[in-house]
Amino acid sequence: MHEHDGMILGQRSSGGACAIRVTSAAGIEFACSAASSHIVSESGENVDFGCPLDADLMTDGENPYENFYDLTLLSQKMNEFFAAD
C-alpha cells in the first residue's frame, strides 16, 4: 500500500502466504492445489511476517479490537498520517 500512498492500520498479521489454484482439463475435470509461497515487496523486502503498520489499533483491554470501531480515533490516525506527507 505504501507504494500507492495508502495507509495501513489495524493489527499486524503473522504473514505467510499460500496460493490456492483451481484448474480444469477441457472444462470437465477440476483440480485444486495449494502451495506455500514466499512473498517479497518490489524492493525485495520479505513481507511474510506481515506488513508494517502506520497505526497499530490493538489494545490490551477486555476487547483488543475496540479501537477498530472508534471513528474519532480512526479519523485522528488518518489525519496524522496524511498530514505528514
BELQUI-V358541 format. One record per run of one state. SS is the DSSP state (H for helix, E for strand, C for the rest). FROM is the first residue (numbers start at 0). TO is the last residue. If there is no record, write none. Layout:
ss/from/to
SS/FROM/TO
SS/FROM/TO
This chain:
ss/from/to
C/0/0
H/1/3
C/4/7
E/8/9
C/10/16
E/17/24
C/25/27
E/28/35
C/36/38
E/39/39
C/40/44
E/45/45
C/46/53
E/54/55
C/56/64
H/65/68
C/69/69
H/70/82
C/83/84
